[in-house]
Amino acid sequence: MQDVTLIVLCAGNSTRFEHKAKKQWLRIDNDPLWLFVTNRLSQISNFNKIIVTSHANEITYMENFSDDFTYVTGGNTRQESIKNSLAQVDSEYVMVTDVARSCIPQSVIENLLNEKDNADCIVPVLNVSDTVIYNEETINRDNVKLIQTPQLSRTSVLKDALKTDVEYTDDSSAVKAMNGKIKYVEGSVESKKLTFGDELKEIPCLQAPSKNFFTGQGIDIHQFEDDKKMYLGGVEIPCDYGFKAHSDGDVLLHSVIDALLGAIGAGDIGEFFPDTDPKYKGADSKLLMEEIVSFVYNVGYEIVNVDLTILAQQPKINPHKKEIKTMLSKLLGIEKQFINIKATTGEKMGFVGRKEGVAVQSIATLKYYNWK
């Protein structure tokens, strides 16, 4: 086994990425990109440990995909994410790579490992073939190199190099700033970096997402509470009672949220918005829905359709169906034709029939975002 820990950086916000999904969550067949990249690298070399960094909002979901890695919450910058990860590293060497470099060839990894004892930081580079202008002056292109990742460093050196408030764009810059020894090795044009999204057509190792569909079910129940506003599907219903709940009690939106989370295997509404957290006291469920829909799209899915059934003896639902459907269309980001609302009474039986509360059952169908 190599005395090397691999760190795969996947905690970014993809602010420059011009697609609906975050780059690390693009599906390669059925695997998110971060898993595809990590598995691919793990098959090239026998690493001592593999650490995957994640955005704080996604780490619990990410942990569902594999038990083979150590997951670390990333920071607001690349450098913070590395520092958080280094706290879990006890090997002599550490290899740091970005999930944006999806198709790193085996030869690059071998070049790095073969030189690990010869410098403090081993860096793959590309030569420049075009004429280079700097400050409107032509410079010798032989003196210009394009830096790539992964980079292999002595763990102790990299830890010391990052004890600074200066933000570096790569590991070698930090190591070089403290007079560490840098060794450059041959990189590869195959290690193309995915930044804006248009590079996808130039990264041939990435397979299109599968055409699978995913179904989730949600059910929620709330009893009535007098002298409280009622919200159903994000719409205020005119009556003198509402729902007893920690938030505004919108039983319909809560049910749809659970259906969405069920379809992508992300738990339930209580895991995202616990009723023990005071910040959700009286929360507007439309805002909760917007957060979940954003999460669904971020992690690589699209919503196909939603079908729901409202069980209510009171209030009357039919007069509000159209308005609720319009609101759901806005919140879910899908056309009204892909939303169906059914309503039925309890036939005067049970808690619904006794006019004690309302139950809503929802079914949502999703598919992978087709970046191809």
C-alpha positions as CSV (number, residue, x, y, z in Angstrom):
1,M,0.0,0.0,0.0
2,Q,1.2,3.5,-0.9
3,D,1.8,5.7,2.1
4,V,-0.4,8.3,0.4
5,T,-3.8,9.7,1.2
6,L,-6.0,10.9,-1.6
7,I,-8.2,14.0,-1.2
8,V,-10.9,14.6,-3.7
9,L,-12.3,18.2,-3.5
10,C,-16.1,18.2,-4.2
11,A,-17.4,21.0,-1.9
12,G,-17.7,23.8,-4.4
13,N,-20.8,25.8,-5.3
14,S,-20.3,25.6,-9.1
15,T,-21.0,29.3,-9.4
16,R,-19.3,29.5,-12.9
17,F,-20.9,26.2,-14.1
18,E,-23.6,26.9,-16.6
19,H,-25.9,23.9,-15.9
20,K,-28.8,23.3,-13.6
21,A,-26.9,20.7,-11.5
22,K,-23.7,21.3,-9.6
23,K,-20.8,19.8,-11.5
24,Q,-19.9,17.2,-8.8
25,W,-23.5,15.8,-9.1
26,L,-23.7,15.4,-12.8
27,R,-24.6,11.7,-13.3
28,I,-22.3,9.4,-15.2
29,D,-24.7,6.6,-15.9
30,N,-26.0,6.3,-12.4
31,D,-23.0,7.6,-10.4
32,P,-22.6,11.3,-9.5
33,L,-19.4,12.8,-11.0
34,W,-17.6,12.9,-7.6
35,L,-18.1,9.1,-7.1
36,F,-17.1,8.4,-10.7
37,V,-13.9,10.3,-10.2
38,T,-13.1,8.9,-6.8
39,N,-13.7,5.3,-7.8
40,R,-11.6,5.8,-11.0
41,L,-8.6,7.1,-9.0
42,S,-9.0,4.4,-6.3
43,Q,-8.6,1.7,-9.0
44,I,-5.3,3.3,-10.3
45,S,-3.4,3.1,-7.0
46,N,-3.8,1.6,-3.5
47,F,-4.2,4.7,-1.4
48,N,-3.8,4.6,2.4
49,K,-7.1,6.5,2.8
50,I,-9.5,8.4,0.5
51,I,-11.1,11.6,1.7
52,V,-14.0,13.3,-0.1
53,T,-14.9,16.9,0.8
54,S,-18.5,17.9,0.6
55,H,-20.6,21.0,0.8
56,A,-22.1,21.2,4.3
57,N,-25.7,20.8,3.0
58,E,-24.8,17.7,1.0
59,I,-22.5,15.6,3.2
60,T,-25.3,13.5,4.7
61,Y,-26.7,12.7,1.3
62,M,-23.2,12.0,-0.1
63,E,-22.5,9.5,2.6
64,N,-25.4,7.3,1.2
65,F,-23.3,6.5,-1.9
66,S,-20.3,4.6,-0.4
67,D,-18.8,3.4,2.9
68,D,-15.3,3.2,1.3
69,F,-14.4,6.9,1.9
70,T,-13.9,9.4,4.7
71,Y,-16.2,12.4,4.2
72,V,-15.2,15.8,5.4
73,T,-17.2,19.1,5.3
74,G,-15.5,21.5,3.0
75,G,-14.9,25.2,3.6
76,N,-15.9,28.4,1.7
77,T,-12.7,28.1,-0.4
78,R,-10.6,25.4,-1.9
79,Q,-7.9,26.0,0.6
80,E,-10.2,25.7,3.6
81,S,-11.5,22.4,2.2
82,I,-7.9,21.1,2.0
83,K,-7.1,22.3,5.5
84,N,-10.2,20.6,6.9
85,S,-9.2,17.4,5.1
86,L,-5.6,17.4,6.2
87,A,-6.8,17.1,9.8
88,Q,-7.8,13.6,8.9
89,V,-4.5,12.7,7.1
90,D,-1.8,10.7,8.9
91,S,0.1,9.4,5.9
92,E,3.5,10.8,4.9
93,Y,2.2,12.0,1.6
94,V,-1.1,13.4,0.4
95,M,-2.4,13.7,-3.2
96,V,-5.0,16.5,-3.7
97,T,-7.2,16.6,-6.8
98,D,-10.3,18.5,-8.0
99,V,-13.4,16.7,-9.0
100,A,-13.4,19.1,-12.0
101,R,-10.6,17.0,-13.5
102,S,-12.7,14.0,-14.3
103,C,-10.6,11.8,-16.6
104,I,-7.0,11.9,-15.2
105,P,-5.0,9.1,-17.0
106,Q,-3.1,6.5,-15.0
107,S,0.2,7.8,-16.4
108,V,-0.2,11.1,-14.6
109,I,-0.8,9.3,-11.2
110,E,2.2,7.1,-11.8
111,N,4.4,10.1,-12.7
112,L,3.5,11.7,-9.4
113,L,4.0,8.6,-7.3
114,N,7.3,7.8,-8.9
115,E,8.7,11.2,-7.9
116,K,7.2,11.4,-4.4
117,D,10.6,11.2,-2.7
118,N,12.3,13.8,-4.9
119,A,10.5,17.0,-3.8
120,D,8.1,18.6,-1.3
121,C,5.4,18.9,-4.0
122,I,5.1,17.0,-7.3
123,V,3.1,18.8,-9.9
124,P,1.8,17.8,-13.4
125,V,2.2,20.5,-16.0
126,L,1.6,21.1,-19.7
127,N,3.8,23.0,-22.1
128,V,2.4,25.9,-24.0
129,S,2.4,25.7,-27.8
130,D,0.8,29.0,-28.6
131,T,2.5,32.4,-28.5
132,V,2.1,34.0,-25.1
133,I,1.5,37.7,-24.4
134,Y,1.9,39.1,-20.9
135,N,1.2,42.8,-20.2
136,E,1.1,43.3,-24.0
137,E,4.6,41.9,-24.4
138,T,5.5,38.6,-26.1
139,I,7.3,36.3,-23.7
140,N,9.2,33.1,-24.2
141,R,6.5,30.4,-24.2
142,D,9.2,27.8,-23.1
143,N,9.1,29.5,-19.7
144,V,5.4,29.1,-19.4
145,K,3.7,26.0,-17.9
146,L,0.1,25.2,-17.3
147,I,-0.4,23.7,-13.8
148,Q,-2.7,20.8,-13.3
149,T,-4.0,18.6,-10.5
150,P,-3.7,16.2,-8.8
151,Q,-0.6,17.3,-6.9
152,L,1.4,15.1,-4.5
153,S,2.9,16.8,-1.4
154,R,4.6,15.8,1.8
155,T,1.8,16.0,4.3
156,S,3.8,17.9,6.9
157,V,5.0,20.4,4.4
158,L,1.6,21.1,2.9
159,K,0.1,21.5,6.4
160,D,2.7,24.1,7.3
161,A,2.3,25.9,3.9
162,L,-1.4,26.4,4.4
163,K,-1.0,28.0,7.9
164,T,-1.5,31.4,6.3
165,D,-4.3,33.8,5.4
166,V,-3.0,34.1,1.8
167,E,-5.3,32.2,-0.6
168,Y,-3.4,30.1,-3.1
169,T,-5.1,28.6,-6.2
170,D,-3.1,25.3,-5.9
171,D,-0.9,23.4,-3.5
172,S,2.4,24.0,-5.2
173,S,2.0,27.8,-5.0
174,A,1.6,27.5,-1.2
175,V,4.6,25.1,-0.9
176,K,6.7,27.3,-3.1
177,A,6.0,30.4,-1.1
178,M,7.7,28.8,1.9
179,N,10.7,27.8,-0.2
180,G,9.6,24.2,-0.6
181,K,11.1,22.1,-3.4
182,I,8.8,21.7,-6.4
183,K,9.2,19.0,-9.0
184,Y,7.3,19.3,-12.3
185,V,6.3,16.1,-14.2
186,E,4.4,15.6,-17.4
187,G,0.7,16.2,-17.2
188,S,-1.9,15.3,-19.8
189,V,-4.4,17.1,-22.1
190,E,-6.9,14.4,-21.0
191,S,-6.9,16.0,-17.5
192,K,-9.1,18.7,-18.8
193,K,-10.8,20.8,-16.2
194,L,-14.5,21.2,-16.1
195,T,-15.3,24.8,-15.2
196,F,-18.1,26.4,-17.3
197,G,-19.8,23.3,-18.7
198,D,-19.0,23.7,-22.4
199,E,-15.9,21.5,-21.7
200,L,-18.2,18.5,-21.3
201,K,-18.1,17.7,-25.0
202,E,-14.3,17.6,-24.8
203,I,-14.1,15.0,-22.0
204,P,-14.8,11.7,-23.8
205,C,-14.6,9.4,-20.7
206,L,-17.9,10.7,-19.3
207,Q,-20.9,8.6,-20.1
208,A,-24.4,10.1,-20.4
209,P,-26.7,9.8,-17.4
210,S,-29.0,6.7,-17.3
211,K,-32.6,7.2,-18.4
212,N,-34.0,5.8,-15.2
213,F,-37.0,7.3,-13.5
214,F,-37.3,7.6,-9.7
215,T,-40.6,7.6,-7.7
216,G,-41.0,8.9,-4.1
217,Q,-44.0,9.0,-1.8
218,G,-44.9,11.5,0.9
219,I,-47.6,11.6,3.4
220,D,-48.3,14.3,6.1
221,I,-51.1,14.8,8.6
222,H,-51.9,17.9,10.7
223,Q,-54.7,18.6,13.1
224,F,-56.6,21.8,13.2
225,E,-55.9,24.7,15.5
226,D,-58.3,27.6,16.1
227,D,-57.5,31.2,15.4
228,K,-54.6,30.5,13.1
229,K,-54.1,31.2,9.4
230,M,-54.5,28.1,7.1
231,Y,-52.0,27.6,4.3
232,L,-52.4,24.7,1.9
233,G,-50.1,24.3,-1.1
234,G,-48.7,27.8,-0.4
235,V,-52.1,29.3,-0.7
236,E,-54.0,31.0,2.2
237,I,-57.4,29.3,2.6
238,P,-60.1,31.7,4.1
239,C,-61.3,30.1,7.3
240,D,-61.0,30.7,11.1
241,Y,-58.6,27.8,11.8
242,G,-55.2,26.6,10.6
243,F,-52.9,23.7,11.3
244,K,-51.2,22.8,14.5
245,A,-47.5,22.6,13.7
246,H,-44.0,23.9,14.5
247,S,-43.9,25.7,11.1
248,D,-47.0,27.1,9.3
249,G,-48.2,23.5,9.1
250,D,-48.8,23.5,5.3
251,V,-49.5,19.8,5.1
252,L,-49.6,19.7,1.3
253,L,-46.2,21.2,0.8
254,H,-44.7,19.0,3.5
255,S,-46.1,15.9,1.8
256,V,-44.7,16.9,-1.6
257,I,-41.3,17.7,0.0
258,D,-41.2,14.1,1.4
259,A,-42.1,12.7,-2.0
260,L,-39.2,14.6,-3.6
261,L,-36.8,13.5,-1.0
262,G,-38.0,9.9,-1.2
263,A,-37.4,9.9,-5.0
264,I,-33.7,10.9,-4.6
265,G,-33.1,8.8,-1.4
266,A,-32.5,11.8,0.8
267,G,-34.5,11.0,3.9
268,D,-37.4,13.1,5.0
269,I,-38.4,16.7,5.8
270,G,-37.5,16.3,9.5
271,E,-33.9,15.7,8.7
272,F,-33.6,19.0,6.8
273,F,-35.9,21.1,9.0
274,P,-36.2,19.5,12.5
275,D,-39.1,20.6,14.6
276,T,-36.7,20.9,17.5
277,D,-34.9,23.8,15.8
278,P,-36.4,27.2,16.9
279,K,-35.4,28.9,13.6
280,Y,-38.2,26.9,11.9
281,K,-40.8,28.0,14.4
282,G,-43.7,29.4,12.3
283,A,-41.6,28.9,9.1
284,D,-43.1,29.7,5.7
285,S,-43.3,26.2,4.0
286,K,-42.9,27.8,0.6
287,L,-39.4,28.8,1.6
288,L,-38.8,25.2,2.8
289,M,-40.0,23.9,-0.5
290,E,-37.8,26.3,-2.4
291,E,-34.8,25.0,-0.5
292,I,-35.6,21.4,-1.2
293,V,-36.3,22.0,-4.9
294,S,-32.9,23.8,-5.1
295,F,-31.3,20.8,-3.4
296,V,-33.0,18.3,-5.8
297,Y,-31.7,20.2,-8.9
298,N,-28.2,20.8,-7.4
299,V,-27.7,17.1,-6.8
300,G,-28.5,16.2,-10.4
301,Y,-32.2,15.6,-10.8
302,E,-35.2,17.1,-12.6
303,I,-38.8,16.9,-11.5
304,V,-41.1,15.1,-14.0
305,N,-44.5,15.2,-12.4
306,V,-46.3,15.3,-9.1
307,D,-49.6,13.6,-8.2
308,L,-51.3,14.2,-4.8
309,T,-54.4,13.4,-2.9
310,I,-55.9,15.6,-0.2
311,L,-58.1,14.0,2.4
312,A,-60.2,16.6,4.0
313,Q,-63.8,16.8,5.3
314,Q,-63.2,20.5,5.7
315,P,-62.3,23.0,4.3
316,K,-63.6,22.6,0.8
317,I,-60.7,22.0,-1.6
318,N,-62.1,22.2,-5.1
319,P,-62.5,26.0,-5.1
320,H,-58.7,26.3,-4.4
321,K,-57.3,23.6,-6.7
322,K,-56.4,26.0,-9.6
323,E,-54.6,28.4,-7.3
324,I,-52.8,25.6,-5.5
325,K,-51.7,24.1,-8.8
326,T,-50.4,27.5,-10.0
327,M,-48.4,27.9,-6.8
328,L,-47.0,24.4,-7.0
329,S,-45.9,25.0,-10.6
330,K,-44.0,28.0,-9.6
331,L,-42.4,26.3,-6.6
332,L,-41.5,23.1,-8.4
333,G,-40.3,24.7,-11.6
334,I,-42.6,22.5,-13.8
335,E,-45.6,23.2,-16.0
336,K,-49.1,22.9,-14.5
337,Q,-49.9,20.1,-16.8
338,F,-47.5,17.9,-14.9
339,I,-49.2,18.5,-11.6
340,N,-52.4,16.7,-10.6
341,I,-54.5,17.4,-7.5
342,K,-57.2,15.1,-6.2
343,A,-59.4,15.7,-3.2
344,T,-61.7,13.4,-1.2
345,T,-63.5,13.5,2.1
346,G,-63.3,10.9,5.0
347,E,-67.0,10.1,4.4
348,K,-67.4,11.3,8.0
349,M,-65.1,8.5,9.3
350,G,-61.9,8.7,11.3
351,F,-60.1,11.9,12.2
352,V,-60.6,13.4,8.8
353,G,-64.4,12.6,8.8
354,R,-64.6,14.1,12.3
355,K,-63.1,17.3,11.0
356,E,-60.1,17.1,13.2
357,G,-57.5,17.6,10.5
358,V,-56.2,17.0,7.0
359,A,-54.0,14.4,5.4
360,V,-52.2,14.7,2.1
361,Q,-50.5,11.9,0.1
362,S,-48.1,12.8,-2.7
363,I,-46.2,10.9,-5.4
364,A,-43.3,12.5,-7.3
365,T,-41.5,11.2,-10.3
366,L,-38.0,12.4,-11.1
367,K,-35.2,11.7,-13.6
368,Y,-31.5,12.6,-13.9
369,Y,-30.6,16.0,-15.3
370,N,-29.5,15.3,-18.9
371,W,-26.3,17.3,-19.2
372,K,-25.5,15.5,-22.5
